[in-house]
Amino acid sequence: MNRASKAWTAIALLGLLAGLGACNRDDPNKLLGEPSGTGKPCPPDTSGATATSGGNGGAGSGTTATGTSSASSGGGVTDAVPSYSEALRTASLKLVGKLPTLDQIEGIRSAPDQATAKTIYESYVDEYMNSPRFAAAMIEMWKNTFRSGNMTTGQTPNRDGAPNFAAKLVVEGLDYRQLFTATSGTCPTFDPMTGAFTPGDCANGPVTAGILSDQGLMFQYASAFAFRRVRFIQETFACRKMPAEWRSDPIPKGAGTYTSPWPFESIGAAVNGGRIDFQDTTAAICANCHTTMNHRAPLFAVFDDNGVYVDPAAAMAFSVVVPIDGNTPAVMSDYLPAGETTAWKFGKPAATLLEFGTQMAADDEVARCAVVRTWNYAFSKGDAVYDLADVPDTVIGPLVDQFKKNGYNLRDIVRAVFVHEDFVRY
């Protein structure tokens, strides 16, 4: 593309992005904290101040992952070079939902050298991440991740708690693992004008394990056997479809190959009192997925179709049904034979939902997934599961190591991605 064509393309793109960056409450991709039609003003814009040389470090200043090539990760070409003015447009839209000012862009373009441009760019990233609009952007990101969407007025149960809590952990630089282990404060409210979260507890009965017990999510992913809840947890936080586990020595069995590390007989079947034959091998090897699913699902089967916790001991059965004639309530023998206990993975037992969350919090696969989702958000890549938008370990590995060494502070990883050498190359 010649210089003139590039100029016209840039002008057209700026016009389009200006419309997208406007504060429009009817925009389904808006990064705002209020539903449309409220008549309330947009969050205050505190991200337009003139940059100085150097960021404030509020989001982990100066910490980046290096040593990767743009060709392998960001979709760039091998001769791509840093363009901090181009990177600023995307960073601004992603972090605060608006375009940078012309003065900000020109300030970077007029920098005497790349080192100065880099310093100015990173100071703007820090500025954006300290804006109230950053909190709104993170809420929107987690709503998209959880596929929870916006609620209509008066709709119940509330589905804002989980994305608000996830965003709070990011914005306040808290330990990401609390997403699965927190026993209180998991349903905060959000003030879009100040960008502040107010702690609040969920009405989810005696069970609280981060967002794993969130009534809104349990309602949204209700299904027979609670398998849809299990699938949501696996794909959202492990970034991989079922089968979730693999053995090193696959075993030929029936119509295929058994690949799970669990003993084949560790799940319910007609031979051990179950009403669904999860050990069937005539057409597919059901146990490849269900050895994991059946050890998880009973922990989520205690929530009814409205996401409300119901004590299975008092009810003499779980709150979900078995998809057979009569849709009768599920019981433990439908999932597991006597002697088997619930678990996150093979060798990772979890008798309670909180123990389940603790096992998740200790799993490197869960940590990696959080970083992958952050990377994909910045680069506007698709979903790690549905669009197969994974990131190579050669690229994501240093960031995962930083995440774990940094107390699982995902805010620092957000910053590290937006100042990453791959992100700024065009």
PENORHU-V742545 format. One record per residue. N is the residue number from 1. OMEGA is omega in whole degrees, -180 to 180 (* if undefined). Layout:
# PENORHU-V742545
n = <N,N>
omega = <OMEGA,OMEGA>
This chain:
# PENORHU-V742545
n = <1,2,3,4,5,6,7,8,9,10,11,12,13,14,15,16,17,18,19,20,21,22,23,24,25,26,27,28,29,30,31,32,33,34,35,36,37,38,39,40,41,42,43,44,45,46,47,48,49,50,51,52,53,54,55,56,57,58,59,60,61,62,63,64,65,66,67,68,69,70,71,72,73,74,75,76,77,78,79,80,81,82,83,84,85,86,87,88,89,90,91,92,93,94,95,96,97,98,99,100,101,102,103,104,105,106,107,108,109,110,111,112,113,114,115,116,117,118,119,120,121,122,123,124,125,126,127,128,129,130,131,132,133,134,135,136,137,138,139,140,141,142,143,144,145,146,147,148,149,150,151,152,153,154,155,156,157,158,159,160,161,162,163,164,165,166,167,168,169,170,171,172,173,174,175,176,177,178,179,180,181,182,183,184,185,186,187,188,189,190,191,192,193,194,195,196,197,198,199,200,201,202,203,204,205,206,207,208,209,210,211,212,213,214,215,216,217,218,219,220,221,222,223,224,225,226,227,228,229,230,231,232,233,234,235,236,237,238,239,240,241,242,243,244,245,246,247,248,249,250,251,252,253,254,255,256,257,258,259,260,261,262,263,264,265,266,267,268,269,270,271,272,273,274,275,276,277,278,279,280,281,282,283,284,285,286,287,288,289,290,291,292,293,294,295,296,297,298,299,300,301,302,303,304,305,306,307,308,309,310,311,312,313,314,315,316,317,318,319,320,321,322,323,324,325,326,327,328,329,330,331,332,333,334,335,336,337,338,339,340,341,342,343,344,345,346,347,348,349,350,351,352,353,354,355,356,357,358,359,360,361,362,363,364,365,366,367,368,369,370,371,372,373,374,375,376,377,378,379,380,381,382,383,384,385,386,387,388,389,390,391,392,393,394,395,396,397,398,399,400,401,402,403,404,405,406,407,408,409,410,411,412,413,414,415,416,417,418,419,420,421,422,423,424,425,426>
omega = <-179,-175,-179,180,179,-179,179,178,-180,180,179,-179,179,178,179,-178,177,177,-179,-176,-179,-180,-176,-175,177,179,-179,179,-176,178,-176,-176,-178,176,-179,175,-179,-179,180,-179,176,176,180,-179,180,-174,-176,-178,180,-178,173,-177,178,-179,-179,176,-176,-180,179,-173,173,-178,179,174,-177,175,180,-179,-179,-179,-174,-169,-173,180,-178,178,-173,-179,178,-179,179,174,-173,176,176,-179,-177,179,-179,-179,-179,179,-178,-172,-179,173,178,178,172,177,178,179,178,180,-179,177,177,-179,-177,178,-175,-180,-178,-180,178,178,179,180,179,180,-177,177,177,177,178,180,179,-176,175,179,174,-179,177,178,179,179,180,176,-180,178,-178,173,178,-180,180,-176,-177,175,178,180,171,-178,177,-178,179,-10,-179,180,178,-173,-175,178,177,-179,179,179,179,180,-180,-174,-177,177,-178,-179,-178,-177,175,178,-178,-171,-177,-179,177,176,-173,177,-179,171,-174,176,-176,-179,-178,-176,-176,176,175,-178,177,180,179,175,-175,175,-174,-176,173,178,-177,180,-180,180,-176,-176,-180,179,179,175,-176,-177,177,178,173,177,-176,-178,178,175,178,180,178,-179,-178,-173,-177,-172,173,176,179,176,169,3,-178,-175,-178,177,-179,-178,-180,-175,174,-178,176,-175,-177,-176,178,-172,-177,178,-180,171,-175,-176,-174,-179,-176,178,-180,-176,-178,174,179,-180,174,-177,179,177,-180,179,-173,-178,178,179,-175,-174,179,177,-169,174,175,-175,-176,177,179,-168,-179,180,180,-180,179,179,-179,-176,176,179,-177,178,176,-178,-177,179,179,-178,-179,179,176,-178,178,-175,173,-176,175,180,180,-179,-178,-179,179,173,-174,-178,174,-179,-170,174,180,179,179,179,178,-175,172,176,178,-178,179,-175,179,-178,-179,179,178,175,177,179,178,176,176,-178,-179,-174,179,179,179,177,180,-179,179,-180,178,-180,176,179,-178,177,-179,-176,-179,175,-179,-179,-177,-178,-172,-180,-179,-177,177,178,-178,179,177,179,-171,-175,-180,179,177,178,178,-180,-177,180,-173,179,178,178,-176,175,178,180,175,179,-178,179,-176,172,-178,-178,177,-176,-174,-179,180,*>
